[in-house]
Amino acid sequence: MHLPFDNSYSRLPATFFTRVMPTPVQAPRLVKVNETLARELGIDPSVLASPEGVEVLAGRRVPEGADPIAMAYAGHQFGQFVPQLGDGRAILLGEVVDRAGRRRDIQLKGSGPTPFSRRGDGRAALGPVLREYLASEAMAALGIPTTRALAAVTTGEMVVRDAFLPGAVLTRVASSHVRVGTFQFFAARGDVEGLRRLADYVIARHDPDLADAPDRYRRFLDAVVARQAALVARWMHVGFIHGVMNTDNMAVSGETIDYGPCAFMDAYDPETVFSSIDHAGRYAYANQPVIAQWNLARLAECLLTIMAPTPEEALPMAQASIATFRERFDEAYLAGLRRKLGLREAREEDAALAQDLLDRMATNTADFTLVFRRLCDAAADPAADGPVRDLFIDPTSFDAWAATWRVRLAAEGGDAMERRAAMRRENPAVIPRNHRVEAAIEAAVERGDLAPFEALHAVLATPFDEPAGPEGFAAPPPPDQRVYRTFCGT
């Protein structure tokens, strides 16, 4: 089997990775191939779905042109620095240049142990694989930068977690898998030459316009800060909670990566935490901008030795770059809230108007996604206020806010139906509701039934369209189906 590999990371020095082969599995079976993504990559999806292709996706067979490696990195995990982490259950098969000329990594997640496994089995269970498939593809459909799911297969073997669970492998596609933690790996070892090689590699791959700039490392930091500020703002606009924003889970490409205990909020609460291991709420919804800036400060520390002739000269430059994060984030976040509220012009009172709504939603446990989606109709016709009011414990709380909002809309003018259409392009009707994801996982794991997974995946592919049928994919969970904890699967 031939895939159009054009590998570059594996040509870096041996300190960057370890060459390792996937561990063969007993009886791989295909769960899903992302046909659209396969074609983007220049790969025939029917080849991936063939018996030989399934063996490649499971790590049982290594295709021609692959150069399998486990990447080295370090990272702060819940604020504690670990000098060596690395790909403990993932193997980078290689890279392809897609039909649009973009370089993309193809990685097997759950393909067996590597030298970085730290006594782990290197495997993945079917449930977390399906969760990442659904979440990452939903993010892509929402237009948010993300790694992608190319395929999922079962392995015919069981993995041991808190129970025996069916094993699986996810084939993940990314612009790259270089993380803040990758830079930390070299910085922790005092390997200045390794840092410089890594930075030059990433600049050539993600910011080629900076390659010849004398101040390229400072400008690279600026670029990563800008990408992360925009990314986290987009997360906040759809109620997404990453769940484990360690520095080894922040990609310098600006893509969302490592969907472990991630979740989307139902009722709006800025303190929402889903991750079963985030006991102190470090990675709560509202903390995500603060944590992103903290992570970026760790990247800046790594770059001090190469940004200027001395770290002392580099420090004020790095501090200035990190200080821009909050302004960049606030600007992107408010711009998105304006779009969600149907505001085309920027006015000074807009931040207060948006925050007032969010505060009232929190007090009234109103559903985040449905409030903004139903506002689309309310913006076009006040007679449509009823479905929004119904989401508030005290409907008059919404009425008081809506009166101010309508004065703001009237001051701007414009066609009401055009505003409604624009708002519907910003406010999804469907998100990966936790209870729906868990139901799909339970059906697949407990009964071997993939129909709920397929149905949910199909709806999430067009999140801005009203879902057809009586299934209720847009509805929040009934009280007895609410999910309060998610798990990373390792």
HELIX and SHEET records of a PDB file:
HELIX    1   1 TYR A    9  ARG A   11  5                                   3    
HELIX    2   2 ALA A   14  PHE A   16  5                                   3    
HELIX    3   3 GLU A   35  GLU A   40  1                                   6    
HELIX    4   4 PRO A   45  LEU A   48  1                                   4    
HELIX    5   5 PRO A   51  LEU A   57  1                                   7    
HELIX    6   6 LEU A  126  ALA A  141  1                                  16    
HELIX    7   7 VAL A  180  ALA A  188  1                                   9    
HELIX    8   8 VAL A  192  HIS A  206  1                                  15    
HELIX    9   9 PRO A  208  LEU A  210  5                                   3    
HELIX   10  10 ARG A  216  HIS A  237  1                                  22    
HELIX   11  11 THR A  247  ASN A  249  5                                   3    
HELIX   12  12 TYR A  285  ASN A  287  5                                   3    
HELIX   13  13 GLN A  288  MET A  307  1                                  20    
HELIX   14  14 PRO A  311  LYS A  340  1                                  30    
HELIX   15  15 ASP A  350  THR A  363  1                                  14    
HELIX   16  16 PHE A  368  ALA A  380  1                                  13    
HELIX   17  17 PRO A  382  ALA A  384  5                                   3    
HELIX   18  18 ASP A  385  ARG A  389  1                                   5    
HELIX   19  19 PRO A  395  GLU A  412  1                                  18    
HELIX   20  20 ALA A  416  ARG A  424  1                                   9    
HELIX   21  21 ASN A  434  ARG A  447  1                                  14    
HELIX   22  22 ALA A  451  LEU A  460  1                                  10    
HELIX   23  23 PRO A  479  GLN A  481  5                                   3    
SHEET    1   A 2 PHE A  17  ARG A  19  0                                        
SHEET    2   A 2 ILE A  69  MET A  71 -1                                        
SHEET    1   B 5 ARG A  29  VAL A  33  0                                        
SHEET    2   B 5 ARG A 148  VAL A 160 -1                                        
SHEET    3   B 5 PHE A 164  ALA A 174 -1                                        
SHEET    4   B 5 ARG A 103  LYS A 109 -1                                        
SHEET    5   B 5 ALA A  90  VAL A  97 -1                                        
SHEET    1   C 4 ARG A  29  VAL A  33  0                                        
SHEET    2   C 4 ARG A 148  VAL A 160 -1                                        
SHEET    3   C 4 PHE A 164  ALA A 174 -1                                        
SHEET    4   C 4 ALA A 124  ALA A 125 -1                                        
SHEET    1   D 2 GLY A  75  GLN A  77  0                                        
SHEET    2   D 2 GLN A  80  VAL A  82 -1                                        
SHEET    1   E 2 PHE A 240  ILE A 241  0                                        
SHEET    2   E 2 ALA A 263  PHE A 264 -1                                        
END                                                                             
